[in-house]
Amino acid sequence: MWFHFIFPVSILIGLFPDLILSAAEKTVILDHYYQKNNYFINTPSGWIPAGYVQPVSIVVGVIYGALTLLTIAQAKRIYGLNYVLMNKQSLLWLNLLSATVFLYFLLQLYQYLNLFVNNSFDPPSQIIKCVIGIFLFSYFISTPNVQENMDGCILPKEKGMPSVGEILPTLLEKSPESKDLSTYLSESKCFLEEDLDLSALAKSLEMSSVKLSKLIKQAYGMSFAELINRFRIHHFLSQRESFTQYTLETYIYQSGFANRSTFYAAFKKYVGVNPSFYLKEIKR
């Protein structure tokens, strides 16, 4: 975690004198670079001595990519098949990103050595880097599951997926007020209203917002937002048999969610995996 912060900041501090140069001074540096490809190898970069920034950054990138791939492989081996199955989509995306980082910096290393020895770029490696970037971006925009996984969700090995019934909030304390609240939520289905908030529900139940908030905490052991979102998710999943009739977004909105992003965030928070993976697994 610290490595993600320390290394880039160190480079940024080292390059700071060059960053605050005027536009004209920066143009002169670029002109020298285009006239002589190995200019940066023989010239200091800010406070960093000549010839250090590129090779150090490249080596760190190669090692980082390789170690990340190794870490993912070790996690899959240690936690077992169930862990891999539960986190299949997220692990696939992490592997793709890590492999891209590794290949990119490996090609950068080859380019640097070619520049150092022959004083020229290597066009093929530059083209390959562009192709890798285009491929990764194309995969991102053409694969809906990837956008769900960008929130990040790696389930611990001991945690499994809840059943549809377990997602529905259950009463922990069965006082008369708690039962009345449960009955009202089940019968009125007010949670399907997109603009429902604590004060609106409190007004319907003829009590103050403060009292209702405390009642929800005592009755269900969770906050108002979590309670409503879990009811909405349960309602969404209860319609799964008819998902082929309309688009998924239709059922998301019918379940009371204001937008797709809010739905995905709530689903992954309370269920633990992305919706498409969950639906596929419970169907299987």
N, C-alpha and C positions, 0 to 999 in steps of 0.2 A: 504493500500500500504506500509506504513512504517513498519507494523507488519511483513511483509514478509522479511524485511531486519534486523530489530532490534533484533528479537528473535534468529535467527540462528547465527548472528554475536556475540551476547552476550554469547551464548553457546561456540562458537569457541574460543573467548577470554578466557573464563573460563577454557577451556580444554587445552589451549596453552602449559602450562608446561609439560603436558603428551605427547603432540604431538612432542615435540622436544627431547624426551628421545631417547637414543640409541636403536638400534634393540635388543640388549641383555636385556636392562631394560624393554622394552615392552614385550619381551618373558616371563620374570619373572612374570609380571602382568597377562598375559594370563594363565600362568601355575597355578597361585594362583586361577584364576577364574574357571578354569576347575576342580581344586581340590575341590573348595568350591563355589557352585553356587551363594551364596549371598555375595560374596567377594566385589562386587562393592557397595553393600548397606552399608557396614561397612567401606569403604575406601574412602578418599577424591578423587575427580576427578579434577586434576589440582588445580586451586584456589577455586574450588567449594567444600563446605563442604560435608562430606559423606552423602549419602542417598537423595541428592537433584536432581541430573541430571535426573535420570530415571522417578521418579514420576511427576516432573514438566513438562518434555517433553511430557509424556503420557497424562497428564491432558490437556495441551495446545492443543495437537493433537485432542483429543476427542472434546473439545470445538470448535476448529477451524472447524473441519468437520461438526459438528452440526450447527454452525452459517452459514457456507457456504450453506448448504442445505436449511436453513431457509431463507437466503437472496435470493436464486434462487426462492423459492416458493413465497416470497413476491413480487418479480419483476414480476412474471407471473400473480399474482393476481391484482397488481396495473395497469400494462400496458395492460392487456386484451388478448383476444383470438388472435387478429391480430398479436400482438407482439410475442406470443408463436408460431404461425404458421410460421412467418417470420424467427424465430431463432430456429426452432425445432431441427435441427441437433446439433447446438452448445450447446443448453441447455441440450440435451440428454447427450452429452459428458461431460459437466460440472457436471451434476448430477451423472454420473457414477464415475468420479474422486473423487468428494466430498464424495459420499457414501463409496468408497473404503478407503479413508483416515479415515473416521469415524469408519468403521468396523475394520480396521487395528489397530488403537490405542485403540479401545475398547477391542480387543483381547490382546493387549499389557498390558493393565490395569489388565485384568484377570490373565495374566501370572505373572505380577509383584506381585500381591496380593498372588498368589499361591507360588511364590518364597519366599516372605516375611514370609508367615505363615508356609509353609511346607519345605522350603529350597530345592525345586526341580522345574524343568520345567514342563510345561503341554504340552505333545506332541500333543494332538488333536488340541489345539489352534494354535500351530506352523504349523501344517499341513494345517489348514483352511486358515491361512495367505498366505501360499504358493499357495494354490488353487485359492484364490482371485487374487493374483498377476498374475498367469498363465492365468486366465480367462480374466483379463483386457488386458493383452498383446495380447492374442489370438484375442480378439475383435478388438484391434487396427490394427493388421496385416491382418485381414480378412474382414475389413469393409473399402472400399475405401473412403467413405465420411468422416471418422474420420481424415484421413490425410489432407483432405482439411480444416477441422475445426481447426487443430492445429495452423493455422495462427491467429485464433481468429477473430470472426466477430459477434458482437451483435448489431443489428440495433436498433436505437432509435424508440420509439413507433410512432413518427410522420412521419417517413420516410417509404415509400413504395417501392416496386420493380419497376424499370423503365421498360417501354415496350421495345421491340426490336428496334422500331423506335427511341425512346428517347436516346438509347445508341449511335446511329450514331451522330457524331459531326455536328452541324449546324452553318452556317455562322452568325456571329453577325454584321459584317461590310461588306457590299457588294460593295466594291471598285473593279475596273477592275482587280487589282492584286489578290485580294481575290478570285474573281470569277475564274480567271485563275488557281489559286492553287487548288480550289475545283474541277474544271473540270479535271485537270490533275490527281488528286488523284482518282477520280471516274472512269476515263477512263483507266488509266494506271494500276491501282490496284498495284502500286509499294509497298504498305504496306504489300503485301503478300511475299515480298522478306525478308528472314530471316536476312540478313546482312545489311538491309537498315539503314542508319544513317543520321544525319542532313546534313553532308557535301555531301553525295551522292545525296540526294534529291535536295540540293541547286545547285549542278552541273547540274542536269537534267533540272532545271528551269533557269539555266544560271544567277544565282545571288549568292551573298556571303552568307555564313552560318549565319553571324550576321544579315543580312537583312531578311533572311528567318525566323529566330527565332522570330524577331520582328513582321513580317507579320503574322505568325501563332498565336502569342499572341493577336494581334489586330483583326484578322479575326475570331478566334475561342475562344479566352479567355482561352487558355490552353497551356501547353508546347508541344514541339515536341513529346516527349515520350508518353504523355497522348493521344495526337491526333492519333498517329499511333496505339497504343494499343486499343483505342476505335474503330477505323476502323477495326482492326483485330477481335475484339470480335464480332462486328456487322456481319462481314463476317462469322465468325464461327456459329453464331446463325441463319444466313440466310440459312444455310445448314441443319438445324435441321430435316427437313422432310426426309432426306436420311441417318440419323445417323445409321440406322440398317444395312447398306451395309458394312461398315468398322468399325474398332475400333475407339473409341473416340480420341485416340492419332493421328490417321491419319488426322482427321479434324483439330486437334490442330496445327499440323505441316503445313497442307495445308493453314492455316490461317496466317502463317508467324511467329508463335512463335517458339523459338529455343528449348524449352523443356517444359515439363508438369508443372514444378514448377513455371516458369515465367508466364505461362498462368493462373494458379490458383491464383497467387498473383495479377495479373492485373485484373482478373475477379472479385475477391472479393473487390478490391479497387474501381473499377469504377461501378460495378453493386450492390455490397452490400451483396450478399449471394453467396454460393458456386454454381458451375455450375449445378450439379446434381439436387439440390433443385430448382433452377430457371427453368430448363428445364421441370421438373415435374409439377411445378405450372403453367407455361404458356400453357403447353399441356392441363392441366385440365381446 
